[in-house]
């Protein structure tokens, strides 16, 4: 016959005790209920330690797999298939000094720009994976750029974004990094012929070459690229929903420097009006572009009638291993549009002037916020 015996922790059973098992069990439960865990940061108060496993769990179980979320002073998250744990501040000092607001303004300006440039900048960094890592690279490059501008004369840079505002502002945004060194350099132009970019080249077109008789082979050589390279043109018209020197969209056009399948590289590329006429199936929105050329310059006009914040060109090439190579690119902006924006101090003070809570650093808030 099998016999079962209800056992109790040895430290609860006194030698020679004659009390019944139920009395001992009741005394054991009273002792367990009397044991209190340290106060948990979640604000739920004291809990029986042995009945609450939240001290090792966020969402998921880090003992068995991955966790996400925060518990106490620790935050758990995943990155690149690894479990990351970091400490977080329990008490955040946030007096909203002007110095702090300036830093937040720089961050906000960069984040708002990324929202408009995301379609390009999510995969424009050669050797950087799509998505979160590309976003991190965008912030790394452009936060550094904004800080340099602020340090070199933020009062003269009028394109920072105040709290509550959004959009892409006129700044020299870093849009891509890569190994393609093409022969062109470009600048923004605005005139009676439209708005767009003037690209300058080290090479010259052959004598007597006109827009209408230019071939793919000549334009590829002029650009300093290779047959089959992709040129992406991008431009941001000034928004019309509000009176503000910013853009809320990015227009894109893709031109493949190769004629359609089966056509030779000597195929004509433009008509007499500067429109791309060859129907490469990979071309996209080239109808929005109008080209004009001389010996060492090419003007690319954009179809939109609105004022422009700025524009850029990126050259892309498919490598033999299947990866994509990029050319470095910077947003060329309209100086006149920038004049209508906010300096770093002005954008920061839009926030700082709204502070109504009493502060020990009230006077310091009016003087760079140096009261830490």
Buried (B, 14 or more C-beta within 10 A) or exposed (E): EEEEEEEEEEEEBEEEEEEEEEEBEEEBEEEEEEEEBEEBEEEEEEBEEEEBEEEEBBEBEBEEEBBEEBBBEBBBBEEEEEBEEEEEEEEEEEBBBBBBBBBBBBBBBBBBBBEBBBEBBBBBBBEBEEEEBBBEBBBEBBBEBBBEBBEEEBEEBBBBBBBEBBBBBBBBBBBBBBEBEBBBEBEBBBEEEBBBBBBEBEEEBEEEBEBEEBBBBBBBBBBBBBEBBBBBBBBBBBBEEEEBBBBBEBBBBBBBBBBEEEBEBEBBBBEEEBBBEBEBEEBBEBEBBBBBBEEEBBBBBBBBEEBBBBBBBBBBBEEEEEEBBBBBBBBBBBEEBBEBBBBBBBBBBBBBEEBEEEBEBEEBBEEEBEBE
